[in-house]
Amino acid sequence: MAKTGPTTITEYIAAAPAEARPKLRELRAMLKRVAPKAKEGLKWGNPAFDDGRILFAFAAYRTHLNFMPTPAALKPFLKELAKYTTGKSSVQFPYDKPLPKALIRRIAAFRVKQVRERDAKWM
């Protein structure tokens, strides 16, 4: 019988590496406060928040957590993100350092505002 993966964010976090779980729970709680009306679910196998459009997603890796709020949501924060590894639509936060909570909240709030004001897609 084929092994099935997690079907909820809670299951995803429980299945993540032990060092990732506290950061995943912390990030999830922050994102819930920024977007309390958003639906939680898994998209592409990763935890995501959706409010008519995908707001942001996140994922656990061996050495870091990926936060994925879209390229347009990261763009205004590139100077502040310079000390982190970034991709087109993601930023990596290592497990051995505290999460930059204020920065994450500002990026997430910016993304929520984009979607609500402009119906911004995943751009």
C-alpha positions as CSV (number, residue, x, y, z in Angstrom):
1,M,0.0,0.0,0.0
2,A,1.3,3.5,-0.9
3,K,2.3,5.7,2.0
4,T,0.2,8.9,2.1
5,G,1.6,12.3,3.1
6,P,0.2,14.8,5.5
7,T,-3.3,16.3,4.6
8,T,-3.3,19.2,7.0
9,I,-0.8,21.8,8.3
10,T,-0.8,20.2,11.7
11,E,0.1,16.8,10.2
12,Y,2.8,18.5,8.0
13,I,4.4,20.0,11.1
14,A,4.2,16.8,13.1
15,A,6.0,15.0,10.2
16,A,8.7,17.6,9.8
17,P,12.2,17.2,11.3
18,A,12.3,17.9,15.1
19,E,14.4,21.0,14.7
20,A,11.9,22.5,12.2
21,R,8.8,22.0,14.3
22,P,9.1,25.0,16.7
23,K,9.9,27.4,13.8
24,L,7.0,26.0,11.8
25,R,4.6,26.5,14.7
26,E,5.9,30.0,15.3
27,L,5.6,31.0,11.6
28,R,2.1,29.5,11.4
29,A,1.0,31.4,14.4
30,M,2.4,34.7,13.0
31,L,0.7,34.2,9.7
32,K,-2.6,33.4,11.4
33,R,-2.5,36.7,13.2
34,V,-1.7,38.6,10.0
35,A,-4.4,36.8,8.0
36,P,-7.0,35.5,10.5
37,K,-9.7,35.0,7.8
38,A,-7.5,33.0,5.5
39,K,-8.0,29.3,4.9
40,E,-5.2,27.0,5.8
41,G,-4.3,24.0,3.7
42,L,-1.6,22.2,1.7
43,K,-0.7,23.4,-1.8
44,W,1.9,21.5,-3.7
45,G,2.5,19.5,-0.5
46,N,3.4,22.6,1.5
47,P,1.4,24.6,4.1
48,A,-0.4,27.6,2.6
49,F,-2.8,30.3,3.5
50,D,-5.5,31.2,1.0
51,D,-7.9,34.2,0.9
52,G,-9.4,33.9,-2.6
53,R,-5.8,33.7,-3.8
54,I,-2.8,32.1,-2.2
55,L,-1.3,34.6,0.2
56,F,1.8,32.7,1.2
57,A,3.2,29.2,1.8
58,F,6.0,27.7,3.8
59,A,8.1,24.5,3.9
60,A,10.6,22.7,6.1
61,Y,13.9,21.6,4.7
62,R,16.9,19.9,6.4
63,T,18.6,23.1,7.5
64,H,16.1,25.9,7.0
65,L,12.5,27.0,6.7
66,N,11.3,28.5,3.4
67,F,8.8,31.3,3.5
68,M,7.1,31.9,0.1
69,P,5.0,35.1,-0.1
70,T,5.4,35.7,-3.9
71,P,8.0,37.7,-5.8
72,A,6.0,40.9,-5.7
73,A,5.6,40.7,-1.9
74,L,9.4,40.2,-1.4
75,K,10.5,43.0,-3.7
76,P,9.9,46.0,-1.3
77,F,11.9,44.1,1.3
78,L,15.0,43.1,-0.7
79,K,17.4,45.3,1.3
80,E,16.2,43.8,4.6
81,L,16.4,40.3,3.1
82,A,19.9,40.7,1.8
83,K,21.4,38.7,4.7
84,Y,19.2,35.7,3.9
85,T,19.2,33.3,1.0
86,T,16.3,34.3,-1.3
87,G,14.8,32.8,-4.4
88,K,12.4,34.4,-6.9
89,S,9.4,34.0,-4.5
90,S,11.0,32.6,-1.3
91,V,13.3,33.4,1.6
92,Q,15.2,30.9,3.7
93,F,15.4,31.2,7.5
94,P,18.0,28.8,9.2
95,Y,16.8,26.8,12.2
96,D,19.8,27.9,14.3
97,K,18.8,31.6,14.3
98,P,15.6,33.3,15.5
99,L,13.0,34.1,13.0
100,P,12.9,37.8,12.0
101,K,9.3,38.1,13.3
102,A,8.7,41.8,12.6
103,L,10.0,41.5,9.0
104,I,7.9,38.3,8.4
105,R,4.8,40.1,9.7
106,R,5.5,43.1,7.5
107,I,6.0,41.0,4.4
108,A,2.9,38.9,5.2
109,A,0.8,42.1,5.8
110,F,2.0,43.5,2.5
111,R,0.9,40.4,0.7
112,V,-2.5,40.4,2.3
113,K,-3.0,44.0,1.3
114,Q,-1.9,43.2,-2.3
115,V,-4.5,40.5,-2.6
116,R,-7.3,42.5,-0.9
117,E,-6.7,45.7,-2.8
118,R,-5.7,44.4,-6.2
119,D,-6.7,40.8,-6.3
120,A,-3.0,40.1,-6.8
121,K,-2.3,36.6,-8.2
122,W,0.8,34.6,-7.4
123,M,3.3,37.1,-9.0
